[in-house]
Every structure is written in structure tokens, then in C-alpha cells.
Amino acid sequence: MLDSENHQNQYLADLPVPTDNYKNLESTKKLNNNLKRIIDITLSLLILIFFSPLMIIISLIIKTTSKGEIIFKQERLTKDEKSFFMYKFRTMNKDAELYTGPIFADNNDKRCTKFGLLLRKTSLDELPQFFNVLKGDMSIVGPRPERPFYVEKFKKNIHNYSKRHLVKSGITGLAQIKGLRGKTSIEARLENDLEYIKNINTFIDMKIIILTIKIILKDIYSFLLKKHN
């Protein structure tokens, strides 16, 4: 298909875009992706170095208080529905899903160890995911990665669910800073994921990271206050 200036058109979001403009958009997208990757690597290295003493302590407590591996690995899907194993500190008892099968967890999950509940309430169980970011499986900011079982289920029942895999999955995202985690509306989460993908840029990423830090600090403060009282 040719436009009025006899330039070939490409298509972006089902709308015709002249080739020259399309190339500019692709160039800008590539630049933004490279910048995002640099930020991901830099922040992940700084976080892992800074929290390494705490991660060692957490590892020792998990090892000495419950049976099972220190790091819990679970298959998830990221960009283009590529499969990878996401890392977390183990918060549940060994073989917790052996009888229940895949179910959504929450902060009061009875399958959790006592120390695991603390890790979840403070989000410290997510720290190993910065290794996933370094490997390139995930980004710091993006839609949360989901298990293949749920992806197939949601793709059949929820319109546009596959579009959340247009970008890498993230440790945190727009849905998460709005409290949409665990047993919350999948449709609401998808709406926020697609809004993020549509408007993705470095400024939004940094804003989400800052808001995530504030939420985590607030959760830690609330947990410590509750324990003190």
C-alpha cells in the first residue's frame, strides 16, 4: 500500500504510518529500550550489593527454620510469552502446592512459614528477582510475570490479555503501586498493564520505582508497629 507521496506504509496499532515516520518511531523505541536496560542493570547491581548482607541473613534463617530450598524457582512467562524461572526467597512450606495445585497466594497464606509471612509482608522475598533482571528475563518495571497455567486460562477468557507480553515482565508495575496484587481483579491489573505499555518511558519507570519504595517502607513500618503493639 502506497500513500500520497508514494512512500510505503507500515502499520502501528492497526493505523497506517509512513515508512519514514515508522523508522523514526522504531529508532526512538530502540533508544528507550537500551536506556531501560542500562537502568535495569545499574539499579539491580546497586540493590544486590547494598542488600547482600541482608540476603545472607535471610538465607540462613530460611535454611535453619524450615525444610526445603532457600530460593524458590517457578516457571513464568515474559516478553513474547518466553518461559523463564523466576527467583524468590522461599516463603512457603516444602511442597506447598502438592495438594492444592496452582492457586493465588496472599500475605495471610496458611501454607507460608512464619518467617515467610514476614518476608511477604515486607516484600523482601522479591529481592532475588534482581538476578532475573540482570539475566535479562525481567525488567525492574513491567507487568508482573504470570505462570503458563494462568496465562493460557486468561488468554481464553480475557480480551487483549496477550498484549501484556509485548514488553518484559517486571518486579513492580503500575498495577502493583495501585495495590493490585494477589487475589485482585485480573481485568483491573490488565487495564493498568496496557496503560503502562502504551505510555512506557523512563520518567514513568522512575516514578513507579520511587512509589514502590515508598509503599515497601510503609509496609515495613506498619509491620514493625503492629509487632511492637
Stockholm file with secondary structure:
# STOCKHOLM 1.0

chainA/1-229         MLDSENHQNQYLADLPVPTDNYKNLESTKKLNNNLKRIIDITLSLLILIFFSPLMIIISLIIKTTSKGEIIFKQERLTKDEKSFFMYKFRTMNKDAELYTGPIFADNNDKRCTKFGLLLRKTSLDELPQFFNVLKGDMSIVGPRPERPFYVEKFKKNIHNYSKRHLVKSGITGLAQIKGLRGKTSIEARLENDLEYIKNINTFIDMKIIILTIKIILKDIYSFLLKKHN
#=GR chainA/1-229 SS CBCTTSCBEEEETTEEEEHHHHHHHHHHHHHHHHHHHHHHHHHHHHHHHHTHHHHHHHHHHHHHHSSSCSEEEEEEECGGGCEEEEEEECCBCTTTTTTTCSCCCCTTCTTBCHHHHHHHHHTGGGTTHHHHHHHTSCEEESSCCBCHHHHHHHHHHSTTGGGGGGSCCEEECHHHHTTCCSSSCHHHHHHHHHHHHHHCCHHHHHHHHHHHHHHHHHHHHHHHHHHHC
#=GC SS_cons         CBCTTSCBEEEETTEEEEHHHHHHHHHHHHHHHHHHHHHHHHHHHHHHHHTHHHHHHHHHHHHHHSSSCSEEEEEEECGGGCEEEEEEECCBCTTTTTTTCSCCCCTTCTTBCHHHHHHHHHTGGGTTHHHHHHHTSCEEESSCCBCHHHHHHHHHHSTTGGGGGGSCCEEECHHHHTTCCSSSCHHHHHHHHHHHHHHCCHHHHHHHHHHHHHHHHHHHHHHHHHHHC
//
